[in-house]
Amino acid sequence: MRNPVLGLPAVAALRGLDPAVTAVLAAVLGDLAADARRRAQISWAQNKGVMAAYWKAVGAYATHIRRALRS
């Protein structure tokens, strides 16, 4: 399974939400992923590898959840 979020039990509940709600949630997660990628780049440039890895993970999971909502 490429998207680890798809294996979570709560994904079915997310998919059962009203389409307007899922659209807003997907938009928030997209913003979160973009912000996390930006923060990861800044942290990496400042030689803060641990924080860069943290923000990369935040961005990855936000993207996975967003994709789970849209599939």
C-alpha positions, 0 to 999 in steps of 0.5 A, a space after each residue: 500500500 503506497 498511501 499508509 493513511 488508507 489503512 486507517 479505520 477512520 478513513 471510511 468516516 472521512 470519506 463519509 463526510 459531506 462533499 463540501 466538508 471534505 473539500 474544505 478539509 482537503 484545502 486546509 490539508 493542501 495549505 498545511 502541506 505547502 507550509 510544511 514543505 516551505 518550513 522544511 526548506 528553511 530548516 534545512 538551509 539553517 542546518 536544522 536537519 531534525 526540524 527539516 525531517 519533522 516538517 517533511 513528515 508533516 507535509 507527507 502525511 498532510 498530502 496522504 490524508 488529502 489524497 485519501 479524501 479525494 480518492 
